[in-house]
Amino acid sequence: MKFISFPTGCFKLIAVLLTLSACSIDTELQQFRDTLPRQIEGLGWPSLSPIRDFAPSRNIAPIPDPRTLAQRAADLRQRANALRGPVLDPARKRAMRAALAQYYQG
């Protein structure tokens, strides 16, 4: 199998994306950018609502958590350990490697 090394592939991908993004600027977009300041000149700013209008009218007490700090820490450790496992299960990994091998052979 022939794989591109990460730095080389990464730099090539960035170069292609930058080239494509530079070519995609449309003349209409440039004209809109140039005429927008003239279109909004003299317009008033919208009136903003004070934040107190959206604040709750009464104090809301937080929902008590019946677990102790040690129990919550243990739950977080358990969740973190679950995330440390492999991203791909072995069957999916084999299938992806087989597909790559077939692609590079064909």
Backbone as CSV, one residue per row, in Angstrom:
resi,resn,N_x,N_y,N_z,CA_x,CA_y,CA_z,C_x,C_y,C_z
1,MET,0.824,-1.174,0.000,0.000,0.000,0.000,0.876,1.249,0.000
2,LYS,0.424,2.236,-0.734,1.172,3.484,-0.795,0.366,4.564,-0.095
3,PHE,0.925,5.095,0.971,0.264,6.158,1.720,1.108,7.419,1.648
4,ILE,0.436,8.550,1.662,1.128,9.832,1.678,1.419,10.168,3.139
5,SER,2.621,10.611,3.405,2.950,10.963,4.781,2.121,12.166,5.205
6,PHE,1.861,12.284,6.483,0.977,13.330,6.985,1.426,14.727,6.601
7,PRO,2.682,15.119,6.857,3.040,16.500,6.520,2.917,16.798,5.032
8,THR,3.357,15.888,4.175,3.275,16.131,2.735,1.831,16.208,2.286
9,GLY,1.022,15.256,2.723,-0.388,15.261,2.345,-1.115,16.467,2.883
10,CYS,-0.770,16.860,4.082,-1.412,18.014,4.706,-1.079,19.297,3.945
11,PHE,0.181,19.458,3.588,0.573,20.660,2.851,-0.053,20.694,1.463
12,LYS,-0.134,19.536,0.816,-0.775,19.492,-0.504,-2.249,19.838,-0.400
13,LEU,-2.912,19.303,0.622,-4.329,19.594,0.807,-4.553,21.076,1.079
14,ILE,-3.739,21.655,1.910,-3.865,23.087,2.209,-3.624,23.916,0.953
15,ALA,-2.631,23.537,0.153,-2.340,24.280,-1.073,-3.524,24.211,-2.041
16,VAL,-4.117,23.031,-2.171,-5.267,22.877,-3.074,-6.447,23.697,-2.572
17,LEU,-6.721,23.639,-1.269,-7.845,24.395,-0.718,-7.646,25.900,-0.857
18,LEU,-6.428,26.365,-0.629,-6.168,27.794,-0.796,-6.319,28.227,-2.245
19,THR,-5.856,27.391,-3.154,-5.991,27.714,-4.575,-7.449,27.772,-4.985
20,LEU,-8.225,26.777,-4.541,-9.642,26.765,-4.893,-10.390,27.935,-4.267
21,SER,-10.052,28.275,-3.036,-10.756,29.386,-2.400,-10.406,30.708,-3.064
22,ALA,-9.193,30.856,-3.546,-8.805,32.097,-4.217,-9.501,32.229,-5.564
23,CYS,-9.773,31.116,-6.213,-10.418,31.151,-7.527,-11.928,31.316,-7.426
24,SER,-12.493,31.122,-6.247,-13.942,31.114,-6.144,-14.538,32.487,-5.843
25,ILE,-13.725,33.523,-5.736,-14.269,34.849,-5.457,-14.937,35.358,-6.724
26,ASP,-16.205,35.609,-6.602,-17.024,35.995,-7.743,-17.036,37.518,-7.878
27,THR,-17.205,38.000,-9.097,-17.238,39.457,-9.307,-18.450,40.079,-8.631
28,GLU,-19.571,39.350,-8.583,-20.755,39.880,-7.913,-20.485,40.081,-6.427
29,LEU,-19.756,39.152,-5.843,-19.406,39.283,-4.428,-18.518,40.504,-4.221
30,GLN,-17.584,40.716,-5.106,-16.726,41.895,-4.991,-17.531,43.174,-5.148
31,GLN,-18.472,43.194,-6.098,-19.305,44.379,-6.287,-20.177,44.633,-5.066
32,PHE,-20.729,43.559,-4.488,-21.554,43.704,-3.292,-20.725,44.263,-2.141
33,ARG,-19.499,43.765,-2.004,-18.615,44.246,-0.940,-18.307,45.728,-1.139
34,ASP,-18.152,46.154,-2.386,-17.820,47.549,-2.660,-19.021,48.474,-2.500
35,THR,-20.243,47.990,-2.792,-21.420,48.858,-2.730,-22.137,48.802,-1.389
36,LEU,-21.828,47.823,-0.565,-22.531,47.686,0.712,-22.386,48.917,1.604
37,PRO,-21.202,49.487,1.771,-21.118,50.684,2.628,-22.034,51.815,2.158
38,ARG,-22.191,51.995,0.855,-23.061,53.052,0.354,-24.525,52.715,0.610
39,GLN,-24.886,51.420,0.595,-26.274,51.022,0.805,-26.716,51.196,2.252
40,ILE,-25.807,51.018,3.184,-26.196,51.121,4.591,-25.861,52.470,5.203
41,GLU,-25.288,53.351,4.422,-24.909,54.671,4.934,-26.163,55.439,5.355
42,GLY,-26.143,56.001,6.552,-27.248,56.810,7.037,-28.363,56.021,7.692
43,LEU,-28.306,54.706,7.654,-29.349,53.922,8.307,-29.135,53.947,9.815
44,GLY,-30.238,53.950,10.560,-30.142,53.954,12.014,-29.867,52.555,12.549
45,TRP,-29.296,52.524,13.719,-29.052,51.238,14.369,-30.346,50.715,14.948
46,PRO,-30.542,49.403,14.958,-31.773,48.866,15.561,-31.750,49.083,17.078
47,SER,-32.931,49.289,17.629,-32.971,49.465,19.079,-32.833,48.094,19.734
48,LEU,-31.998,48.041,20.736,-31.724,46.788,21.416,-32.546,46.695,22.682
49,SER,-32.995,45.494,22.994,-33.749,45.277,24.231,-32.784,45.093,25.384
50,PRO,-33.070,45.697,26.517,-32.192,45.488,27.674,-32.213,44.020,28.098
51,ILE,-31.125,43.566,28.633,-31.003,42.169,29.026,-31.981,41.808,30.133
52,ARG,-32.367,42.796,30.936,-33.274,42.484,32.046,-34.646,42.023,31.547
53,ASP,-35.002,42.369,30.309,-36.279,41.914,29.772,-36.295,40.394,29.587
54,PHE,-35.129,39.804,29.438,-35.061,38.371,29.211,-34.689,37.591,30.468
55,ALA,-34.345,38.286,31.515,-33.962,37.630,32.766,-35.210,37.054,33.436
56,PRO,-35.068,35.961,34.148,-36.242,35.413,34.842,-36.721,36.377,35.926
57,SER,-38.013,36.357,36.160,-38.574,37.291,37.128,-38.325,36.864,38.567
58,ARG,-37.949,35.618,38.789,-37.642,35.167,40.140,-36.358,34.361,40.101
59,ASN,-35.728,34.252,41.233,-34.507,33.462,41.318,-34.853,31.981,41.241
60,ILE,-34.164,31.280,40.410,-34.401,29.843,40.255,-33.259,29.112,40.940
61,ALA,-33.608,28.288,41.894,-32.595,27.538,42.635,-32.070,26.395,41.762
62,PRO,-30.776,26.116,41.826,-30.243,25.002,41.043,-30.814,23.670,41.545
63,ILE,-30.940,22.744,40.638,-31.456,21.417,41.001,-30.381,20.693,41.798
64,PRO,-30.703,20.249,43.005,-29.684,19.578,43.806,-29.303,18.230,43.217
65,ASP,-28.036,17.921,43.255,-27.532,16.641,42.770,-27.336,15.741,43.985
66,PRO,-28.051,14.622,44.041,-27.959,13.774,45.229,-26.622,13.048,45.366
67,ARG,-25.843,13.015,44.298,-24.572,12.308,44.352,-23.534,13.148,45.087
68,THR,-22.616,12.472,45.698,-21.522,13.179,46.357,-20.491,13.577,45.306
69,LEU,-19.580,14.393,45.715,-18.516,14.823,44.817,-17.689,13.622,44.342
70,ALA,-17.445,12.679,45.234,-16.682,11.485,44.877,-17.421,10.636,43.849
71,GLN,-18.739,10.530,43.973,-19.523,9.769,42.994,-19.506,10.445,41.623
72,ARG,-19.635,11.757,41.622,-19.607,12.477,40.346,-18.234,12.363,39.694
73,ALA,-17.162,12.438,40.498,-15.811,12.276,39.957,-15.624,10.875,39.396
74,ALA,-16.155,9.867,40.082,-16.053,8.486,39.594,-16.808,8.326,38.271
75,ASP,-17.985,8.957,38.158,-18.740,8.901,36.899,-17.961,9.554,35.765
76,LEU,-17.331,10.687,36.046,-16.540,11.366,35.016,-15.338,10.527,34.604
77,ARG,-14.689,9.882,35.566,-13.553,9.008,35.228,-14.002,7.840,34.360
78,GLN,-15.168,7.276,34.687,-15.690,6.159,33.902,-15.989,6.600,32.475
79,ARG,-16.584,7.764,32.311,-16.865,8.276,30.962,-15.578,8.556,30.201
80,ALA,-14.569,9.106,30.891,-13.284,9.379,30.245,-12.610,8.083,29.811
81,ASN,-12.681,7.054,30.641,-12.091,5.765,30.272,-12.786,5.157,29.067
82,ALA,-14.094,5.358,28.956,-14.829,4.845,27.795,-14.375,5.550,26.522
83,LEU,-14.009,6.818,26.627,-13.548,7.566,25.454,-12.129,7.197,25.043
84,ARG,-11.379,6.568,25.933,-9.996,6.214,25.625,-9.890,4.988,24.735
85,GLY,-10.957,4.300,24.510,-10.934,3.086,23.698,-10.669,3.401,22.238
86,PRO,-10.568,2.357,21.418,-10.317,2.578,19.988,-11.511,3.257,19.321
87,VAL,-11.209,4.078,18.346,-12.258,4.786,17.619,-12.996,3.820,16.695
88,LEU,-12.249,2.942,16.056,-12.835,1.948,15.159,-12.782,0.576,15.804
89,ASP,-13.885,-0.161,15.674,-13.835,-1.524,16.168,-13.024,-2.357,15.173
90,PRO,-12.500,-3.525,15.583,-11.616,-4.308,14.711,-12.241,-4.690,13.367
91,ALA,-13.530,-5.027,13.342,-14.168,-5.428,12.083,-14.214,-4.266,11.091
92,ARG,-14.580,-3.089,11.570,-14.643,-1.920,10.689,-13.249,-1.523,10.214
93,LYS,-12.270,-1.661,11.095,-10.887,-1.341,10.733,-10.400,-2.260,9.611
94,ARG,-10.693,-3.570,9.738,-10.310,-4.517,8.684,-11.001,-4.185,7.374
95,ALA,-12.278,-3.842,7.431,-13.027,-3.514,6.217,-12.461,-2.273,5.539
96,MET,-12.087,-1.273,6.334,-11.536,-0.055,5.751,-10.160,-0.315,5.139
97,ARG,-9.350,-1.109,5.817,-8.034,-1.446,5.258,-8.175,-2.246,3.966
98,ALA,-9.141,-3.168,3.921,-9.365,-3.957,2.703,-9.821,-3.054,1.559
99,ALA,-10.680,-2.090,1.859,-11.148,-1.161,0.829,-9.999,-0.302,0.315
100,LEU,-9.139,0.156,1.213,-7.969,0.936,0.782,-7.020,0.101,-0.067
101,ALA,-6.788,-1.135,0.359,-5.897,-2.003,-0.405,-6.454,-2.250,-1.803
102,GLN,-7.771,-2.466,-1.878,-8.399,-2.695,-3.187,-8.303,-1.423,-4.043
103,TYR,-8.463,-0.270,-3.435,-8.389,0.986,-4.177,-6.990,1.183,-4.758
104,TYR,-5.962,0.946,-3.939,-4.600,1.170,-4.391,-4.122,0.101,-5.363
105,GLN,-4.733,-1.085,-5.345,-4.355,-2.128,-6.309,-5.039,-1.892,-7.652
106,GLY,-6.207,-1.301,-7.629,-6.991,-1.134,-8.854,-6.667,0.107,-9.545
